[in-house]
Every structure is written in structure tokens, then in C-alpha cells.
Amino acid sequence: MGPIDVMPPNVEDEIQVSRNLNEITRKTKDNIVNVGHELKAEELAWYFLFPYGKNGFSEQRPVKITALDYYQFRILGSDTRFQRNDYLFYALSFFEYYRIKSTISACGKKIVNQEGAVEDVHLYLKNLRGSAAYWRSALNELLAQIRCLGAPTYFVTFSSNDLHWLDQRKALLIADGRPDVDPSTLDIYETQQLIEKYPVILSRHFMIRVNALMRFIQNNDEVFGGKVKDFWWRIEFQNRGSPHLHMVVWIENHPAFDTEEGILLLDRNCWCKIPTEEEDPELFELVKKCQVHRHTQTCTKNTTSVRCRFNFPRQECDQTRIVSHSSDDFLRNGGRICLLKRRKEDAWVNNYHPELLRLWTGNMDIQPCGSNEAIAYYIAKYLSKAEPEGVDSGIAQAIQQIQREETDISRKLFKVCMKILHERQISAAECAYRLCHIPLRNSSRSCIFLNTRKPEQRYKVLQFDKSGLAIGFHSNVFERYENRPLQHPDYDFANMSLIEFAMLFEPHYAKVVSDTEENIDHDAYEEQPTTRRPLITLLNKSKMVVRNIPAVVRVPYFIAASDPENFFYSLLLQYMPYRSETELLDGFDNAKAAFLARETRLKETSRYMCQYRERDQQLENAFNQAHAFEILEQPEIINPEVEEEELPERNEQ
């Protein structure tokens, strides 16, 4: 019992109550709840979701669960109340809060350079799916794939037609408890309400369509006129809203586009005409509804020009032809390498593949690639979109302020990461993708980071015993390479270079390791049936397993003119066989002299050096050209490019 003269506070003085009982906000900012200390914060904030005030994330359980497990269980459960937009954003914020805390703790404890310093705090965010650092890492992997495989054959984009897909309407009606309603009877307004109400259903259904599409093109060689031997794709969100798919594919034995066979195949795969209603009524309706461009405000987004950035209306052309990347047509065509045969009445029709359009029943685009100039334009326009300029400037100011604070590095890292995450734009659909761990990207090949700096410039990962004491360093790819077998009936290990070794083999673990940096999306994919693979035993008795498909390798980017020592050392390390790394510079004053003395021999013996170096140079020239073209179009928004600081792969370092 309290004293009789103590008056209870007026509730309306403490909180602001609206007619919606679910919307209650404090009038004062004092005493903000610290979720790290208030164990019932979730239950108290979402009292209508937890009527008994228990079983939130911080509840004491016999078996401890992670934040990801908990929020996935809530959102994917049969109780759709937890799929509310406001709870989704809350769940994502707290999931990333806990992920950042654990990531910074691990990075501060385990990953250091030779001087013991933590260098690039922003890159720690690449463990958070969907962050800018995550996509920068994904883009580097795509460039590594292009470096190893050559330019892809086609770019393909598939947009969501969420307002009109009847199968998606049916899924939304089932979630809404109305499975017997005919989806074709819903109007646009009702469909839009369901989409806003069930973003999790929207996102999961889109991914079901993507998986079905990938199975179709991988199992049908006639779609592109050849087998899809490799692919890479990512999910993007239209104006931070509905998802759509960007994909590049490599087609086996596809003729060059500047040949007669290539032009014939291009005319077969890339259409830009409206068929007559008599010859193909289904395709006629699909093209009219999905492929005819109509100007919107996005046509002039991020540009001072009044010209449509999608280059509509497109020019009439009597026959399909390839244009040179140095020609005016290439620039006028927005970086596209071909002009398709197009009638005057088809000036507003976007490119499409007739068979894929029938399958997808939504807007799509297909473009031939075939050159590094084209891939550079495509990446610059579609695959490397950043946050709005205002967001980036706000983050920069906040980081400068945090860096001036007198506090330990872990708290600085945490504050910087949280500021970056708070200053962003995200839709409910993207929120569902991240929380449900639906794949945001995929590739036909795994990617390995090979840190080809000098030994004193590399990171090392500490190894700890059960009590938490450091007992040494984890083994890395360089040590495993030096311990490769002296001879083997299937592999010429004596003359095998480091890059080839990294492509063909991976460490063998008794227990699968899924928390490495190259496995950020590991739990976002369905488990594939595993087959027993050959093992090789190294000289130190550890084991390596042969990869089913050779990996692609990415390395740090060095410029010969400004950093010749690291540039030539990287080449030596990648392509010169050795048993001890000291052999690379033995007898030479510097890496440049060592490389030039062996260059002729390496060109004769290395399977990859000349090819990869040529592609590196082509990509560099192509990106310079694409960047120059972007400056011509949008001179006021181009900022100086910032060189990336690479982080190691934990188990490949």
C-alpha cells in the first residue's frame, strides 16, 4: 500500500492515446526503455500480441535460441498477426541489433591485422543481408565470376506483377482466411490492401516463382538456344517496394553476337514487337499489358535531362545489328550493344523473350551482353544502386561525430553500425526477405577471396580453446597450398598455382562450418543432397575435398602505377608455383623484378594468367568508360570513387 497522499499520475499526461488502441506513444523522451535490461520489453510493447505477457525473445528457455530463429518462428507461424508491417520493422531492427552486437564482439576479439588494429568498420556490416556492405561484397563476387568465366551472354530482368498475378491473389486470400473466393473477382484496390496486409506472403510467393523460373531455364536448353552453364542473380526492390529479379546468364557454346549465327539467335531470343491479335492472342495481350513503356516520374530520376533514362521511344531499325562500344549509337542506346529490328509502331515496346514472357506473365527485359563494356554499363545502372545521396551524407556526418567521442573501439563500432542501419530506406517486402532469410542473391559457383597482399599485410584469425584462451591461428589457404601433396595420380601438384589450388579444393571439416563470411546466406537456401567427394591428404595430414564445381576467385585490386610492389607480388602469388612463399622474392630486390624475370615462363606454363590479366584490363577500361558516360549524363551527382578495403574469408585466409 502506498501513502494516502500520493496521487497516481494521469495516464494522458504520460502517453498520447489515439482511437487506435494499438498506437500508443510516450509524450516524453525521458527514461527510454533499454531492451538489453528490460527483459519484458517486447511483451509490454506488443501487449495485444502477447496477452499473457510471456514467451517473448528474452524469455528464459531450456534450449537457447537465436534472434533469427525466434523472429522466423514468429513471422512464419500460423498466427498472421505477427506479419503486421509495424511488427516486421520492429523485429528486423532488433534482429540486426543482436547480430551487430555479436559480430562486433567476434571481430574485435578474433580478426586483427599484423598491428592488431581494426581497420574498416563499415565492412563488418556485410554480415547483415541487404546492407550496402553486403551488396558491395556481392558485386565483387560477380566481378570475380566475370573475371574467371568471361562476359555473360544475356542480362535478364523480371519484375513483379503482384497486382495481377492470380496465383499470388489466391495465396493472399488463403492467408486472409478466404480460400473459397475466386481471385479473379478481386479489384485492384482489394488486391493492394491484401498486398499491404501480407508482405510476408508476397515475398515468399515471389521467391517460389523465381525458383520455378530458374528450374525451367536450367532444365530447358532451348530457351536461350544452349545450356545455361552459369548464372548470377540478385533481388532488388522497386522504389523500395515490390521485389524484382536481376540476372546474368552464361550460355554454353553460344555464337558471338557479331556473327551471322549470333544475329539469328539474337532475333530468336530478343523480341521488341507487338504481334497481331490474330497470330498470337495470348502474347498480344501480354505485350500490351506488360511490355509497353509508359513515362513515369522514375524516367527522369537522378538526372537533369528531360530525356527518358530508359531510352524510350527507341529508334526504328530495319534489321538487327551490333554496335561498337566506341560509337555514338552505343552511347545513344544507353550502353546496349545492339539495335534490334524494330518497326515505328514498336518504339515503346521493351525487349522480351516470348517463351519467358508467357511463363512469367509480368514485365521483363532481356539484353545481349557479350562484352565487358556492356556488363560495365549494366552493373553501373542496375546492379550497384546505392542509398539516396541525403542518406549517405547523414551517415558521414554521424560517423565523424562518433569518431570524436572518447570511448572504446567496440562502442564506436556499435554506434557507427547502428547509425548506418537507421539511416536507410526499406520496404515491408524487403523486411520480410531479411527476416525470413529468403535468398537475396545466388550464383552457380561459390566465390573465394584470396588475400594476395604480402604476409605482413594480411589478416589472421585467432584460434581459442574452450576456456577462451588464444592457442594460435587458424590455418589458411596459403599454408594448405604449401602442404599440398608432392604427387597425385589425378593432379599435377608440382606445377599447380595457388589460384588453381583455391579453385579446385576446399577444406574438409567433420562438421559443416556455416558461419564464415562466404556463407552469409547459407541458411537462406534449401539443403541440397550431398554426394561423397574425393579427398586429398596434405603433407601435414589435414584433408582437402575436391569441389563439385570449380570456384571463382577474387583478389584485392592493385594499380601498377601507384602500388607496383603489391601489384606484382599479387601476380607472383597467384600464378607462380612454390613450396615456400619466400621463394617468390628469393634473389630479387623487389616484386616487380621477380615477376619480370619469370614473366615469359609464366605465360607459357600458367593456364590462367594471360586470360585473367586481359579480362582485368578490359573490365577496368570498361568501367572507366561507363563512369565517363555517367558523368556526361549526370555531372552533378558523381562522387569520387572510394577504393574498397578487402576483408578476409575466415576459413580461406
Secondary structure, DSSP 8 states (H G I E B T S, - for coil): ---TT-----HHHHEEE-SSTT-EEES--TT---TTT-TTHHHHHTTTT-TTS--STTS--SS---HHHHHHHHHHSS-GGGG-HHHHHHHHHHHHHHHHHHHHHHHHHHEE-TTS----GGGGGGGSTTSHHHHHHHHHHHHHHHHHH-S-SEEEEEE--TTT-HHHHHHHHHHTT-TTS-GGG--HHHHHHHHHH-HHHHHHHHHHHHHHHHHHHHH-TTTTTS-EEEEEEEEEEGGGSSEEEEEEEEETT---TTSHHHHHHHHHH-B-----TTT-HHHHHHIIIIIB----GGGGTT-S-SS-TT--S---BSS-EE--TTSHHHHHTTT-SEE--B-GGGTTB--B-HHHHHHH-S-EEEEE--SHHHHHHHIIIII-----HHHHHHHHHHHHHHHTS-S-HHHHHHHHHHHHHHS----HHHHHHHHTT--SEEESS-EEE---S-GGGS-EEEEE-TTS-EEEE---HHHHHHT--S--SS--GGG--HHHHHHHEEE--SS----SGGGTTGGGS---------EEE-TTS-EEEE-SS--EEE-----TTT-HHHHHHHHHHHHS--SSGGGGTTT-SSHHHHHHHHHHHHHHH-SSHHHHHHHHHHHHHHHHHHHHHHHHH-TTS------------TT--
